[in-house]
Amino acid sequence: MLASTVEQPQAISRRHWPVLLGLALVSEGLYVLLLLALRPIAGLGLVPTPLLALQSWNNLALPSSRVDAISLLLTLLLALTACYALAGWRALAGDRPDSTGSMLGLVLGPSLLFGLTLLCLPTLFSDTAFASLFSGRLIALYGLAPWQTTPPALVSDPYWSWLTPLTRHSPLVYAPLWEWLCALLALLPGTSSPALGLLLLKGLLLLAHLLNTLLIWSLLGRLGASPRARFTGSLLYAWNPLALLALAGDGHSEGLLLTLLLVTLWGLLSREQEGRSRAVALLAEGGALVTLGLAVALSPLALPLWPLLAGFSLWQRAAAGFRWSRFWAWTWRLLLPAVVALLLALPLWHGADSYRAVMAASGWFSFARSPLALLVPLLRRLYTPLAVLLDSPRHRQPAQPAELTVKGGALFCFALLFIWLLASVSARLRSGRDCPPSTAAQALSSLITACLLALGAWLLLLSFNFWPWYALPLLGLASLRRRDALNGSALLFSLTALLSLALLGISSALGQALEGLLIFLPPLVYLTGAFFWRGRRAIFKEAQSST
């Protein structure tokens, strides 16, 4: 009787294994179909690679029209989304698994298989991988500055022919750390072959994806999550189709950015461990801040997280009021990441030419896949009668004032939200410090929530030139949290960004604005509705308790 009671939970816990393995096999089949179906069709926005010529199934009968190709790609992405959603639901509904090693193997094994399949994609959703490798070759092999207004026409370079015409006439400006990493890749033997260089870059980012999964697994364990929550959070990141397509399939730097952010959180949590000496704790915090500086040097998406992560340990210890010791503590914590980023950026800076190139590549002067672009025509119609009324040549073209109004308003709203977020997380950490039950893990959970909100506001309000893979850091941070409305909206955001991959070929301003609305509106509606519904339930319970 006792033996049957002990063995029963293990038997129950194994029920989710066949279902998850079956979903993994179906997902692998869909990735193989995606590998067969992706072809450079006009208007779809796909970029051919040297791997296209190496494959033997080019004679397959595939849709030739743009509408049919978009429909096929959307169908495959929707099927991948359904498999991912079912896997996440099954992991959430399952019982506690019986072995840590088996859980981790179930998370990493299929993810590695998916990634190896996507390494062989014959086309890319953008030419960022080729442009990054070409920019690295400019530094390592030609001794040229990549931060110029336009790249030099090196027709003899093997990567030149794989750049799109738009990239050939646009500034090649990437974050400093990414430039140096691509320069190191250019020095490796065999990277003169675009096919091998592309595989090396995508393989590096696949390793970053697997490392991110391990870091999420470990951080969830240190945050005190249950085995089921640990398994679910790791699986929701590792099996996410957007993460796999953006890293192993397309080769974008956001995977390494998430790695650096997770290492920063790891260092901050190590700083707060009990029993550590002051010197060891400061060393752990200093290492975390250096890693944060590397993240800032890798992508501007780390900028809204910089003050939050830098002030984490200080908020837990500093007393209220102004003190010079607190001022200097803030100063070195903010300056250390900035010094790391500047040391990597200064060798690439060449005065006014670099400034013009950086500003042109920043996306500040254009809208792409941003829902805020829908406000520009409305303001333009409002400004047109004003231009006629004022009869001023400066206002005869209301397009630029309308765009500046939208961007200035978005910047103002983000500043207000960020100031409120800084004040709220500071107050929460101080209040947690005064409560004896509070732990470092609970404080770090509050910090992760604040980082998630700050990054989400940055993507919505200040990412005027949005790309789907920008959602990856948000997905990684959401995997570290408990399952709630904020977490669900972040996961939904990653899925709407995934579906937008089929619409990257849209070039009209209105089409891109509507695409941005399709990306951002569903998670915003879900989050708003969940908060209103939670408030309504709280009011209903309060009314019931009072009667």
C-alpha positions in Angstrom: 0.0 0.0 0.0 2.8 2.4 0.9 4.8 1.5 -2.2 1.8 2.2 -4.5 1.3 5.5 -2.7 4.9 6.5 -3.3 5.0 5.4 -7.0 1.7 7.0 -7.9 3.0 10.7 -8.2 5.9 9.5 -10.4 3.5 7.8 -12.7 1.3 10.8 -12.8 4.3 13.1 -13.4 5.4 11.1 -16.4 2.1 11.7 -18.2 3.2 15.0 -19.7 6.3 13.5 -21.3 4.6 11.8 -24.3 2.5 14.9 -24.9 5.5 17.3 -24.9 7.6 14.9 -26.9 4.8 14.6 -29.5 4.5 18.4 -29.7 8.2 18.6 -30.1 8.1 16.2 -33.0 5.3 18.1 -34.6 7.2 21.4 -34.2 10.3 19.9 -35.7 8.2 18.8 -38.7 6.9 22.4 -39.0 10.4 23.8 -38.9 11.4 21.4 -41.7 8.5 22.5 -43.7 9.5 26.1 -43.1 13.0 25.3 -44.2 11.5 23.9 -47.5 9.0 26.7 -48.0 11.2 29.8 -47.4 12.2 31.1 -50.8 13.1 34.6 -52.0 9.8 35.7 -53.4 9.4 39.3 -54.6 7.6 41.4 -52.0 8.0 38.9 -49.1 11.2 40.6 -47.8 13.3 37.4 -47.6 17.0 37.5 -48.3 18.7 34.6 -50.1 21.8 33.0 -48.6 24.6 30.8 -50.1 22.8 27.8 -48.5 20.0 28.1 -51.0 22.3 26.9 -53.8 23.5 23.9 -51.7 20.1 22.4 -51.2 18.7 19.8 -53.5 15.0 20.6 -53.2 14.9 23.8 -55.2 12.5 22.2 -57.7 9.7 21.8 -55.3 6.4 23.3 -56.4 5.9 26.3 -54.1 3.6 29.4 -54.3 5.0 32.0 -56.6 2.7 34.9 -55.9 3.2 37.2 -52.9 -0.3 36.6 -51.4 0.1 32.8 -51.6 3.6 32.9 -50.1 2.4 35.1 -47.2 -0.5 32.8 -46.6 1.7 29.8 -46.5 4.2 31.4 -44.2 1.5 32.7 -41.9 0.0 29.2 -41.8 3.3 27.6 -40.7 3.9 30.3 -38.1 0.4 29.9 -36.7 0.9 26.2 -36.5 4.2 26.7 -34.6 2.4 29.2 -32.3 -0.3 26.6 -31.6 2.2 23.9 -30.8 4.1 26.3 -28.5 0.9 27.3 -26.7 -0.1 23.7 -26.2 3.3 22.8 -24.9 3.2 25.8 -22.4 -0.3 24.9 -21.3 0.7 21.2 -20.8 3.8 22.2 -18.8 1.7 24.5 -16.6 -1.1 21.9 -16.1 1.3 19.0 -15.5 2.2 17.6 -12.1 5.6 18.0 -10.5 8.2 16.1 -12.6 10.3 13.5 -10.9 13.9 14.3 -12.0 15.8 17.5 -12.4 18.0 16.1 -15.1 15.1 14.7 -17.1 13.3 18.0 -16.9 16.3 19.9 -18.2 16.9 17.4 -20.9 13.3 17.7 -22.1 13.8 21.5 -22.3 17.2 21.6 -24.0 17.0 18.5 -26.2 14.2 19.7 -28.5 15.4 23.3 -28.4 18.8 22.1 -29.7 17.1 20.0 -32.4 15.0 23.0 -33.5 18.1 25.2 -33.6 20.2 22.8 -35.7 17.3 22.6 -38.2 17.0 26.4 -38.5 20.8 26.8 -39.0 20.1 25.4 -42.6 17.4 28.0 -43.5 18.0 29.0 -47.1 16.8 32.5 -46.7 16.8 35.2 -44.0 14.2 37.6 -42.8 16.8 40.4 -43.1 20.3 40.8 -44.3 21.5 41.9 -40.8 23.8 38.8 -40.5 25.6 39.6 -43.8 25.8 43.3 -43.0 27.2 42.6 -39.5 29.9 40.2 -40.9 30.8 42.7 -43.7 31.1 45.5 -41.1 33.4 43.2 -39.0 35.5 42.6 -42.1 35.8 46.3 -42.6 37.5 46.6 -39.2 39.5 43.4 -39.1 40.7 43.0 -42.7 40.5 46.4 -44.4 41.2 48.7 -41.5 38.3 50.9 -42.3 35.8 52.6 -40.0 32.3 51.0 -40.3 30.6 54.0 -38.8 30.4 56.0 -42.0 27.6 57.5 -44.0 27.7 54.7 -46.5 29.9 51.6 -46.7 32.6 51.5 -49.3 31.8 49.7 -52.5 34.1 46.7 -52.0 32.7 44.7 -54.9 35.5 42.1 -54.6 34.6 41.2 -51.1 32.7 37.9 -51.0 30.0 39.4 -48.7 29.2 42.4 -50.8 27.0 40.5 -53.3 24.8 39.2 -50.4 23.9 42.7 -49.2 20.6 44.2 -50.3 20.7 47.4 -52.4 19.3 49.3 -49.5 22.0 48.2 -47.1 24.7 49.1 -49.7 23.6 52.7 -49.6 22.8 52.9 -45.9 25.1 53.4 -42.9 26.5 50.2 -41.4 26.1 51.2 -37.8 25.8 48.5 -35.1 26.5 48.5 -31.4 30.2 48.6 -30.5 30.4 45.2 -28.8 28.6 43.6 -31.8 31.1 45.3 -34.2 34.1 43.9 -32.3 32.5 40.4 -32.1 31.9 40.3 -35.8 35.5 41.6 -36.3 36.8 38.6 -34.3 34.7 36.3 -36.4 36.2 37.8 -39.5 39.6 36.7 -38.3 38.7 33.1 -38.0 39.9 30.8 -40.8 37.3 30.0 -43.4 35.1 33.0 -42.8 35.9 34.3 -46.2 33.2 31.9 -47.3 29.8 33.6 -46.7 28.1 30.3 -46.1 30.6 29.3 -43.4 30.6 32.8 -41.8 26.8 32.8 -41.7 26.8 29.3 -40.0 29.4 30.4 -37.5 27.4 33.5 -36.5 24.1 31.6 -36.3 25.8 28.8 -34.4 27.2 31.3 -31.8 23.7 32.7 -31.3 22.2 29.2 -30.9 24.8 28.6 -28.2 23.7 31.8 -26.6 20.1 30.6 -26.7 21.0 27.4 -24.9 23.0 29.3 -22.4 20.1 31.6 -21.8 17.9 28.6 -21.1 20.4 27.3 -18.5 20.6 30.8 -16.9 16.8 31.0 -16.7 16.7 27.5 -15.2 19.4 28.4 -12.6 17.9 31.8 -11.7 14.5 30.4 -11.2 16.0 27.9 -8.8 17.8 30.6 -6.9 14.6 32.7 -6.8 12.9 29.9 -5.0 10.6 28.8 -7.8 8.9 25.4 -7.6 10.2 22.6 -9.9 7.2 22.9 -12.1 7.5 26.7 -12.4 11.2 26.2 -13.1 10.5 23.7 -15.8 7.7 25.8 -17.3 9.6 29.1 -17.4 12.6 27.5 -19.0 10.5 25.7 -21.6 8.5 28.8 -22.5 11.8 30.5 -23.5 13.7 27.6 -25.0 10.8 26.4 -27.2 9.7 29.9 -28.3 9.6 30.0 -32.1 10.5 33.7 -32.2 13.6 33.1 -30.2 14.7 30.2 -32.3 14.0 31.9 -35.7 15.6 35.2 -34.6 18.8 33.5 -33.3 19.4 30.2 -35.0 17.5 31.1 -38.1 18.4 34.8 -38.7 21.4 35.6 -36.5 20.5 38.7 -34.4 22.4 40.1 -31.4 19.4 40.2 -29.1 20.2 36.7 -27.9 23.6 37.8 -26.6 21.9 40.9 -25.1 19.6 38.6 -23.1 22.7 36.5 -22.0 24.4 39.6 -20.6 21.2 40.8 -18.8 20.8 37.4 -17.2 24.4 37.3 -16.1 23.9 40.7 -14.6 20.9 39.5 -12.6 22.9 36.5 -11.5 25.7 38.8 -10.2 23.3 41.0 -8.4 21.7 38.0 -6.7 25.1 36.7 -5.7 25.8 40.2 -4.2 22.8 39.8 -1.9 23.7 36.3 -0.6 24.1 36.1 3.2 27.4 35.4 4.7 29.5 37.1 2.1 32.2 39.5 3.1 31.9 43.1 2.0 34.8 42.8 -0.5 33.4 39.7 -2.2 29.9 41.4 -2.4 31.4 44.5 -4.0 33.4 42.4 -6.4 30.2 40.5 -7.4 28.3 43.8 -7.9 31.2 45.3 -9.8 31.3 42.3 -12.2 27.5 42.6 -12.7 27.9 46.3 -13.5 30.7 45.5 -16.0 28.4 43.0 -17.7 25.6 45.6 -17.7 28.1 47.9 -19.5 28.7 45.2 -22.1 24.9 44.9 -22.5 24.6 48.7 -23.1 27.5 48.4 -25.6 25.6 45.6 -27.4 22.2 47.2 -27.8 20.3 50.4 -26.9 17.5 48.1 -25.6 19.6 47.9 -22.4 19.4 51.6 -21.8 16.1 51.7 -19.9 17.4 48.9 -17.6 20.6 50.6 -16.8 19.4 52.8 -13.8 17.2 50.0 -12.4 20.0 47.4 -12.4 22.6 49.9 -11.2 20.5 51.0 -8.2 19.3 47.6 -7.1 21.7 46.9 -4.2 21.9 50.6 -3.3 18.1 50.9 -2.8 18.2 47.9 -0.4 20.7 49.5 1.9 20.6 53.3 1.6 18.6 55.3 4.0 16.2 58.0 3.0 17.4 61.6 2.5 20.5 63.1 0.8 23.9 62.0 1.9 27.3 62.4 0.1 28.1 58.7 0.6 24.9 57.8 -1.2 25.7 60.3 -4.0 29.1 58.7 -4.6 27.6 55.3 -4.4 25.1 56.2 -7.2 27.9 57.9 -9.2 30.2 54.9 -9.5 27.4 52.5 -10.1 26.1 54.6 -13.0 29.5 55.5 -14.4 31.1 52.0 -14.4 28.7 50.6 -17.2 29.1 53.9 -19.1 32.9 53.7 -19.0 32.8 50.1 -20.3 30.5 51.1 -23.2 32.6 54.2 -24.0 35.8 52.2 -24.1 34.3 49.9 -26.7 32.8 52.8 -28.8 35.6 55.3 -28.9 37.9 53.4 -31.3 34.9 53.3 -33.8 34.2 57.0 -33.5 35.4 59.3 -36.2 33.9 62.7 -35.6 31.1 64.2 -37.6 30.9 61.4 -40.1 30.2 58.9 -37.3 27.7 61.2 -35.7 25.7 61.5 -39.0 25.9 57.8 -39.6 24.7 57.0 -36.0 21.8 59.4 -36.3 20.8 58.1 -39.7 20.8 54.5 -38.4 19.0 55.3 -35.1 15.5 55.2 -36.6 14.6 58.5 -35.0 13.8 60.1 -38.4 11.4 57.4 -39.6 8.5 55.1 -38.4 8.5 51.4 -39.1 6.2 48.9 -37.5 5.3 51.4 -34.8 1.6 51.9 -33.9 2.4 55.6 -33.0 2.7 56.2 -36.8 -1.1 56.1 -37.0 -1.2 59.4 -35.1 0.9 61.2 -37.7 -1.9 61.5 -40.4 -4.3 62.8 -37.8 -2.0 65.5 -36.6 -1.1 66.3 -40.2 -4.7 67.0 -40.9 -4.9 69.2 -37.8 -1.8 71.1 -38.7 -2.8 71.7 -42.4 -5.5 74.3 -41.6 -3.1 75.9 -39.1 -0.4 76.1 -41.9 -2.9 77.9 -44.1 -4.1 80.2 -41.3 -0.6 81.2 -40.3 0.5 81.5 -44.0 4.1 80.7 -43.0 6.4 78.8 -45.3 7.9 77.0 -42.3 4.5 75.3 -41.7 3.5 74.6 -45.3 4.7 71.0 -45.0 3.0 69.7 -41.8 4.4 66.2 -42.0 7.6 66.9 -40.1 5.9 68.9 -37.3 3.4 66.1 -36.9 6.1 63.4 -36.6 8.1 65.6 -34.1 4.9 66.1 -32.0 4.3 62.3 -31.8 7.9 61.5 -31.0 8.2 64.3 -28.5 5.0 63.3 -26.8 6.1 59.6 -26.7 9.4 60.7 -25.1 7.6 62.8 -22.5 5.3 59.9 -21.6 8.1 57.5 -21.3 10.0 59.9 -19.1 7.0 60.2 -16.8 6.5 56.5 -16.7 10.2 55.8 -16.0 10.4 58.3 -13.2 7.3 56.8 -11.6 8.8 53.3 -12.1 12.1 54.3 -10.5 10.3 55.8 -7.5 8.0 52.8 -7.1 10.7 50.2 -7.3 12.9 52.2 -4.9 10.1 52.5 -2.4 9.2 48.8 -2.7 12.8 47.7 -2.2 13.2 49.9 0.9 10.0 48.7 2.4 11.1 45.1 1.7 14.3 45.9 3.5 12.5 47.0 6.6 10.3 43.8 6.7 12.2 40.8 8.2 10.5 38.2 6.0 11.8 39.9 2.8 14.6 38.1 1.0 17.0 38.9 -1.8 15.1 36.6 -4.1 11.9 38.6 -3.5 13.7 41.9 -4.0 15.1 40.6 -7.3 11.7 39.5 -8.4 10.5 43.1 -7.9 13.4 44.3 -9.9 12.7 41.9 -12.8 9.1 43.2 -12.8 10.3 46.8 -13.0 12.7 45.9 -15.8 9.9 44.2 -17.7 7.7 47.2 -17.5 10.5 49.6 -18.4 11.5 47.6 -21.5 7.9 47.2 -22.6 7.3 51.0 -22.4 10.6 51.6 -24.3 9.5 49.2 -27.1 6.0 50.7 -27.3 6.9 54.4 -27.0 10.5 54.9 -28.3 11.1 52.0 -30.7 10.0 54.0 -33.8 11.8 51.5 -36.0 10.6 48.2 -34.5 11.8 44.8 -35.5 10.2 41.5 -34.2 13.4 40.2 -32.6 13.4 43.2 -30.2 10.9 41.2 -28.2 13.5 38.6 -27.1 14.8 40.4 -24.0 11.2 40.9 -22.9 10.5 37.2 -23.4 13.6 36.2 -21.3 12.7 38.5 -18.4 9.1 37.3 -18.5 10.3 33.7 -18.2 11.7 34.6 -14.8 8.4 35.7 -13.3 5.4 34.0 -11.9 2.5 33.4 -14.3 0.2 36.4 -14.2 -1.3 39.0 -16.6 2.0 40.9 -17.1 3.8 37.6 -17.9 1.0 36.5 -20.2 1.0 39.8 -22.1 4.8 39.5 -22.7 4.4 35.9 -24.0 1.6 37.1 -26.3 3.8 40.0 -27.5 6.4 37.5 -28.6 3.8 35.5 -30.5 2.4 38.5 -32.3 5.9 39.6 -33.2 6.5 36.1 -34.5 3.5 36.3 -36.8 4.7 39.7 -38.1 7.7 38.0 -39.7 5.4 37.1 -42.6 4.6 40.8 -43.2 8.2 42.2 -43.2 7.9 42.7 -47.0 5.3 45.4 -46.6 6.9 48.7 -47.5 4.1 51.3 -47.4 3.9 53.6 -44.4 0.3 52.7 -43.7 0.9 49.0 -44.0 3.8 49.1 -41.6 1.8 51.2 -39.1 -1.0 48.6 -39.2 1.6 45.9 -38.8 2.8 47.6 -35.6 -0.8 47.9 -34.4 -1.2 44.1 -34.9 2.0 43.5 -32.9 1.3 45.7 -29.9 -2.5 45.8 -29.7 -3.3 42.2 -28.6 -0.9 42.2 -25.6 -2.1 45.7 -24.5 -5.7 44.6 -24.7 -5.0 41.4 -22.8 -3.0 43.3 -20.1 -5.6 46.0 -19.7 -8.5 43.6 -19.7 -6.8 41.4 -17.1 -6.1 44.3 -14.8 -9.7 45.6 -15.1 -11.1 42.1 -14.5 -8.9 41.6 -11.5 -10.1 44.9 -10.0 -13.7 43.9 -10.7 -13.2 40.6 -9.0 -11.6 42.3 -6.0 -14.5 44.7 -5.7 -17.0 41.8 -6.0 -15.2 39.9 -3.2 -15.2 43.0 -1.0 -18.9 43.5 -1.5 -19.6 39.8 -0.7 -17.5 40.0 2.5 -19.3 43.1 3.7 -22.8 41.6 3.4 
